[in-house]
């Protein structure tokens, strides 16, 4: 009986330690975490460029004649561990027009990255509501 109580206390202690460590908490499946230093994070900026390029490619295929968007920078980002990593980004873009470049506009983007497959997919890209 005493051995069972010691084992239970040891397991509870180990579980509490795991739950309170920052690396476990930031990589918890399903939870979104903010990404710091977004403007200097090369990986995030590249994902922002990827989002705009993929959007422009799809516009050329589906909507002839609309102006392309030009990437400016990612200003906010969060990540979520799922079956890969989902990146939620707020991106400044400008629209290329016949008379020059338009004013910056904020877009929301979601990209799913599966590093073990060397793949990334644009899941959402639209003007931001905020």
C-alpha positions as CSV (number, residue, x, y, z in Angstrom):
1,X,0.0,0.0,0.0
2,X,2.8,2.4,0.8
3,X,4.5,1.6,-2.5
4,X,1.3,2.5,-4.4
5,X,1.1,5.8,-2.5
6,X,4.7,6.7,-3.3
7,X,4.2,5.8,-6.9
8,X,1.1,8.0,-7.1
9,X,2.8,10.9,-5.6
10,X,5.9,10.5,-7.9
11,X,3.6,10.4,-11.0
12,X,1.6,13.4,-9.9
13,X,4.8,15.4,-9.2
14,X,6.2,14.4,-12.7
15,X,3.0,15.4,-14.3
16,X,2.9,18.8,-12.6
17,X,6.5,19.5,-13.6
18,X,5.7,18.7,-17.3
19,X,2.6,20.9,-17.2
20,X,4.5,23.9,-15.8
21,X,7.6,23.9,-18.0
22,X,7.5,26.5,-20.7
23,X,8.6,24.3,-23.6
24,X,5.7,21.9,-22.9
25,X,3.2,24.7,-22.6
26,X,4.2,26.4,-25.8
27,X,4.1,23.3,-27.9
28,X,0.8,21.9,-26.6
29,X,-1.3,20.5,-29.4
30,X,-4.2,22.7,-30.3
31,X,-3.1,25.8,-28.3
32,X,-2.1,29.0,-30.2
33,X,1.1,30.8,-29.1
34,X,2.3,34.2,-30.0
35,X,5.5,34.4,-32.0
36,X,7.8,37.2,-30.7
37,X,10.2,39.3,-32.8
38,X,8.0,38.8,-35.9
39,X,9.6,41.6,-37.8
40,X,13.1,40.2,-37.5
41,X,12.0,36.5,-37.8
42,X,13.2,35.4,-41.2
43,X,11.1,32.3,-41.3
44,X,7.9,34.2,-40.5
45,X,8.7,36.9,-43.1
46,X,9.3,34.2,-45.7
47,X,6.0,32.6,-44.8
48,X,4.3,36.0,-45.3
49,X,5.9,36.3,-48.8
50,X,4.8,32.8,-49.6
51,X,1.2,33.7,-48.6
52,X,1.2,36.7,-51.0
53,X,2.8,34.7,-53.8
54,X,0.3,31.9,-53.5
55,X,-2.6,34.3,-53.4
56,X,-1.3,36.1,-56.6
57,X,-0.9,32.8,-58.3
58,X,-4.4,31.8,-57.5
59,X,-5.8,35.2,-58.7
60,X,-4.1,34.8,-62.0
61,X,-5.7,31.4,-62.4
62,X,-9.2,32.3,-61.3
63,X,-9.6,36.1,-61.7
64,X,-8.0,37.5,-64.8
65,X,-7.3,41.3,-64.8
66,X,-7.1,42.0,-61.0
67,X,-4.0,43.8,-59.6
68,X,-1.3,41.8,-57.9
69,X,-0.5,42.3,-54.3
70,X,3.0,43.2,-53.1
71,X,4.3,41.9,-49.8
72,X,5.4,44.6,-47.3
73,X,5.9,42.7,-44.0
74,X,4.3,40.4,-41.4
75,X,3.5,42.4,-38.3
76,X,1.8,39.8,-36.0
77,X,2.0,36.0,-35.9
78,X,0.8,33.0,-33.9
79,X,1.5,29.4,-34.3
80,X,-0.7,26.3,-33.5
81,X,0.6,22.8,-33.3
82,X,-1.8,20.5,-35.2
83,X,-0.8,17.8,-37.7
84,X,2.0,20.2,-38.6
85,X,2.2,23.8,-37.5
86,X,-0.4,26.4,-38.5
87,X,0.8,30.0,-38.7
88,X,-1.7,32.7,-38.3
89,X,-0.3,36.0,-39.6
90,X,-1.3,39.6,-40.1
91,X,0.5,40.9,-43.2
92,X,0.8,44.4,-44.7
93,X,0.5,44.3,-48.5
94,X,0.0,46.9,-51.2
95,X,-1.9,46.4,-54.5
96,X,0.0,47.1,-57.7
97,X,-2.2,49.3,-59.9
98,X,-1.8,50.7,-63.4
99,X,-1.0,54.1,-62.0
100,X,1.5,52.9,-59.3
101,X,1.2,51.1,-56.0
102,X,-1.8,51.5,-53.6
103,X,-2.0,52.2,-49.9
104,X,-0.9,49.4,-47.5
105,X,-3.7,47.1,-46.5
106,X,-3.8,44.5,-43.7
107,X,-4.5,40.8,-44.7
108,X,-5.0,37.8,-42.5
109,X,-3.2,34.6,-43.6
110,X,-3.1,31.0,-42.4
111,X,-0.4,28.7,-43.6
112,X,0.0,25.0,-42.7
113,X,3.6,23.8,-42.6
114,X,4.6,20.1,-42.4
115,X,8.4,20.2,-42.1
116,X,8.8,16.4,-42.3
117,X,7.1,16.5,-45.7
118,X,8.8,19.7,-46.7
119,X,5.4,21.2,-47.5
120,X,3.5,24.3,-46.9
121,X,-0.1,25.2,-47.9
122,X,-2.0,28.5,-47.9
123,X,-5.3,27.8,-46.1
124,X,-6.7,31.3,-45.8
125,X,-5.8,34.8,-47.2
126,X,-8.2,37.7,-47.0
127,X,-8.4,41.3,-46.0
128,X,-8.3,41.7,-42.2
129,X,-11.4,42.6,-40.3
130,X,-9.3,44.3,-37.6
